[in-house]
Amino acid sequence: MSARPKRLLRLGLPKGSLQDTTVRLFSHAGFQVSISSRSYYPDIDDAEVECILIRAQEMARYVEQGVMDAGITGLDWVLENRAKVDELADLRAPWPNYRPVRWVLAVKEGSKLKKAADLEGKRIATEAVGLTKGYLKQHGVKADVEFSWGATEVKPPVLADAIVDVSETGSSLRANQLRVIDTVLESTPRFIANREARRDPWKRDKMERMLMLLQGAIAAIDRVGLMMNLPRAQLEKVLDVLPALGTPTISNLADDRWVAVNTVIAEQEVRELIPRLKDQGARGIVEYPLSKIVG
C-alpha cells in the first residue's frame, strides 16, 4: 500500500448542475475523477489532492472557512455568501452549465411592473436572497424578498409579484410566460481559494499548476490543429486568410519548392477553410484534436 502523501490539497467539486461538466473538464486537463453515487468523496488520480462534493451554493462558505483549500463554484454564490475568498480564474467554457448564466428579474407577461422602481412594496421570490437585496438597495427600492425552495418560475403572479431566477437560455422563463425586466447579475464558474491556503507556498503552487492545466483544456475545447504541405509560392496568400491562435509554424521540406504549415484554428472554421486551402494548392491537409493549449 502506498504511503499517504505528506501534503494534501483539499478541493471542493460542485455537486449538482456543474458536476458532470466539471468532471469532463478535469478529464480534458489530464485528471481522472471518479464519482460514486453513494459517496461524497470522489477519487482523483493525484495522491496530493483530496476531493469532496459540495453544493455550489455552499462552496464559497467552506472555502472561506478553510474547510476546503480551493473549489469551483459560480460567481453568483460567492457574492450571495459574501465570502472572503480569492478568485483565481474564470472557468467559463462553451459547455452546458459552464457558459455564462444570468440572474434575471422577471414578472408575468401582462404585468404592469416594468422596471425595478415599480417593485416598491412588492413581494419577490428567489433562491438568491442576498443578491436580490443588494440589487434592490442599488436601485433604492424596498421590497419583501422571500427565499424560494424551488419552482420559482411558477410563483408569479399569485405567490409573488416578481422573481429573481437564474437563466442560461431563457426557455424556462418563456415556457412559464415570464418577461424579463432586468439582469441582476451575469455569472460564470470560478476557481476560488482560501486566502490562508494561498499563503502556503506548497498549496499555492499546487493550485496554480492545476489551474494552468484546467485553463489549457478550456482554451483547447473549441479549437483544432491543422497541418498541411503548401507550395512556397502560395504561402503569402494562404497566410493572409489563415486564422491562427498565434503565428503559424512554417517548416522547410526536402523539396524547397514546398513548406509545411502547422497552425491552430477555431473548429467551426474548418469546413469553410479546408476547401479554400485545397484551392490554393495545399496537400496532405490533416486536422487533429487538441487536449490543452498553454500560453
Buried (B, 14 or more C-beta within 10 A) or exposed (E): EEEEEEEBBBBBBBBEBBBEBBBBBBEBBBBEBEBEEEEEEBEBEBEBBBBBBBBBBBBBBBBBEEBBBBBBBBBBBBBBBEBEBBEBBBBBBEBEBBBEBBBBBBBBEEBEBEEBEBBEEBBBBBBBBBBBBBBBEEBEBEBEBBEBEEEBBBBBEEBBBBBBBBBBEEEBBBEBEBBBBBEBBEBBBBBBBBEEBBEBEEBBEBBEEBBBBBBBBBBBBEBBBBBBBBBBEBBEBBBEEBEBBEEBEBEEEEEEEBBBBBBBBEBEBBEEBBEEBEEBBBEEBEBEEBEBBEE
